[in-house]
Amino acid sequence: MTIETAELDDAEVIRRSAGDPEQFATLFDRYARQIHLYAARRVGTQAADDIAAETFLAAFRRRGSYDPAFPLARPWLYGIATTLIARHRRQEERMLRALARTGVDPLPEPMADAVVSRVAARDKDRELAGALASLSRGDRDVLLLVAWEDFSYEQVAQALGIPLGTVRSRLHRARKKARAALGDEEPI
């Protein structure tokens, strides 16, 4: 990424990539790690490699239809990734049900962190995974974009192509169900 492209907003990078396809690599450099981590948390690390790659391939192919009114492409990319994750829905649900049963998180983390966090949170992880597995796909998508990716309601609506009111109702429903499953009063 050159200094010049580092200063451009995403919409301008996409516009420029129409004449110079290599410009699109700037978006990959900016967001690939985040997309990969989001996908890994949703469907596991093996599928995340494919989803991240497919996300950028689909975005590259669809770049001509990108709405330049949005200077940040992050919600657009997460929307594509979420759609691809939906294809892996059965695998995601199986993974969450396995986590609910075993308490073993498929994402690797440093050994010291793993030992401390697993001892302290194993039961909560199982309960949370069970709650996530029981949510509808739409409710789960909204909750995870807000909780894991710190998306605003507007960004979630843009990413998933749904009305803002739907985001609010799905998030409320998902938080309520997750709190009930955890026996907790604190929102997620």
Helices and strands as residue ranges (DSSP letters): H 3-6, H 10-17, G 21-24, H 25-43, H 45-62, G 63-65, H 74-87, H 89-102, H 111-134, H 137-147, H 153-160, H 164-182
